[in-house]
Amino acid sequence: MSKKLTESSVPRIDVGPKLRKLRHEAKWSQQYLAIQADVKQATICRIEIGKELNPSINLVNRLALAFGMTLGEFVDEKQTDKEEI
């Protein structure tokens, strides 16, 4: 029998810090990013401050595309670590 996945067993990736870092590097406001990604500015704010801890794959993909990145590049924690060294 296969083990059933529960919400607590699925790893979560906190995209807020990376989102804020990329947005600041691009010198974009939350409103500008929201327009580029076709999401509400309040959603960008909630993600960045950690109140939106489980954004949908579709939402994260739209944010990645706004920065010209693939979804994989956007959520790759190794890439963030390399940039900070």
Protein Blocks (a to p, Z undefined) as FASTA:
>chain_A
ZZdddfklpccddfklmmmmmmmmnopafklmmmmnopafklmmmmmnopambbcfklmm
mmmmmnopafklmmmmklmmmmmZZ
